[in-house]
Amino acid sequence: MFSVAIFYTKNKKTAAAGSHDFSTESPVIHCQTIPIIKLELLGGTKTEKEFNRLKSRLQALETISATITQWEKAYEIAFALRRSGVTVPYTDILIAACALTAGATVIHADIHFDMMAKSLPLKTESYVKTAPFELLR
């Protein structure tokens, strides 16, 4: 199972997604993704068939590039988190920066987003089954 990294903004009816069942009750009308999410998801596939199937599905989403503003926010987040003793992958920091600058929520199954949400004003909807993230600090 892949980690799910989805952003959605209910009031703007905009979403940025990596992978998600869009039959949920969330009002998603326009979906977008950033390349780092595609890389993370496609890099985790195990077979060529799985890779091609997921790539085809991701191509249905509009791909946007992270802006310099979002990269700058990521730099600040990485610095602040490290100073507070929280270490998470830089890919997750970039995803969080994009969500923060968009005012979006990250829907995920990745404990790192829960960890960041304790130190940042990051809105998340977590599908992590266990939450012993204090043990990861």
C-alpha positions, 0 to 999 in steps of 0.5 A, spaced: 500 500 500 502 506 498 502 512 502 497 517 500 498 524 500 492 528 498 490 535 498 484 538 498 480 545 499 473 544 500 472 552 499 475 552 493 473 545 491 480 544 489 485 538 490 492 536 489 492 528 489 497 522 489 492 517 490 485 516 493 478 513 492 474 519 489 468 516 491 468 519 498 464 524 501 469 530 500 467 535 495 472 534 490 471 537 483 478 539 480 484 535 482 491 536 481 498 533 483 505 535 484 511 531 481 514 529 487 508 525 489 508 522 483 515 520 484 514 517 491 508 513 488 511 510 482 517 509 485 514 505 490 511 500 485 513 493 485 511 490 478 511 494 471 504 492 470 503 496 477 507 502 475 503 502 468 497 502 471 498 507 476 502 512 471 496 511 467 491 513 473 496 519 475 496 522 468 488 523 469 490 529 474 493 535 472 500 536 474 502 543 477 509 545 479 511 547 486 512 554 486 518 558 488 514 560 494 512 553 496 520 551 496 521 557 500 516 555 505 519 548 505 526 551 507 523 554 513 519 548 515 525 543 514 529 548 518 524 549 524 522 542 524 530 540 525 531 545 530 525 542 534 527 535 534 523 533 528 526 529 522 522 527 516 523 526 509 524 532 505 519 530 500 514 530 505 516 537 507 515 539 500 508 536 500 506 540 507 509 546 504 505 546 498 498 544 502 500 550 507 501 555 502 494 553 498 490 552 505 489 545 503 488 539 508 493 533 507 490 526 507 495 521 508 497 514 511 504 517 513 506 518 520 510 524 518 505 528 516 502 527 523 509 529 526 509 535 522 502 537 524 504 537 531 509 543 530 506 546 524 499 549 522 498 543 517 491 541 516 491 533 516 486 527 515 490 521 517 489 514 515 495 512 519 493 506 523 497 507 529 500 513 532 506 512 536 510 517 533 513 520 539 517 514 539 520 516 532 523 522 535 
